Amino acid sequence: MERLKRIGIVPNFDKRDMTSAAIKLIEWLKARDMEVRLDAKNAALIGLEGLGFKEKDDFLRGLDALITLGGDGTLLNAARYALGTGIPLLGVNFGHLGFLTEIEVGDLYDQLPTLLEGRGVLEERAMVRADVNREGQSAASFWALNDVVVTKGAFARLILLKVYVDDTLLAEYPADGIILATPTGSTAYSLSAGGPIVSPNLNVLILTPICAHSLFARPVVISRDEKVTIEVIADHQEKMLTMDGQRGYGLQDGDRVVISTSETSTRLLRMPCSSFYEVLRRKMQGGS
């Protein structure tokens, strides 16, 4: 990698002391002759309107990296925001678990110079695409880095989900829902629902039922070359498709959600010696 020169900052102002932390980072980067950008809304929140860009395309154009300040949710949102640009994402963790974020906020100024000097490693992480077909017509399309989930609403009523792999019926699940996760998302909601942890180096999708009313419902690992279709059968109103737990789309009885590995990936900027398995040990064992 070459030295990074143009940096976009994506702060999460729901985090404590974010304004002062963002300003400190911006000043630190500018002191090292970096071009720093924010979108116009975030720039106004910290009184740096001169660094703000009103148009998304202008903000992203030519960036060498996006630094997200927050937690995994902030990085997931940035991955969808920068979809298709190929801009590497560097997550700085201001939260708790921070499985996707690379740097803890307390280590930021010790580790950031290594990455800015071009000595980092780029990891390609597969994304998942979900297409909603309604009455034979395309209704909507969405992308996610962690997972897409078809789920019931707030009331304790199961929905019936017919799941096909390519054109073959896999199973019918009376359940609260179904998770389709990427390997990156295997350590998130899918894991909580009983799914396996999967190395991000594998090209697969993980299908995990949520509270299925069956003794035989188990997670299934599917090739990235296969498509999963979920047909929703439920006469009550609250049915939802969610992306990365952050964006939702209301489903109707009879909708078919077609899920596949996207041709578009997310690039994560990592430290040179970063290892998925070392991160797994640290994060899942509470740092012990």
Buried (B, 14 or more C-beta within 10 A) or exposed (E): BEEBBBBBBBBBBEBEEBBEBBBEBBEBBEEEEBBBBBBBEBBEBBEBEEBBBEEEEEBBEEBBBBBBBBBBBBBBBBBBBBBEBEBBBBBBBBBEBBBBBBBBBEEBEEBBEEBBEEEBBEBEBBBBBBBBBBEEEEBBEBBBBBBBBBBBBEEEEBBBBBBBBEEEEBBBBBBBBBBBBBBBBBBBBBBEBBBBBBEBEBEBBBBBBBBBEEEEBEBBBBEBEBBBBBBBBBEEEBBBBBBBBEBEBEBEBEBBBBBBBBEBBBBBBBBEEBEBEEBBEEBBEEEE
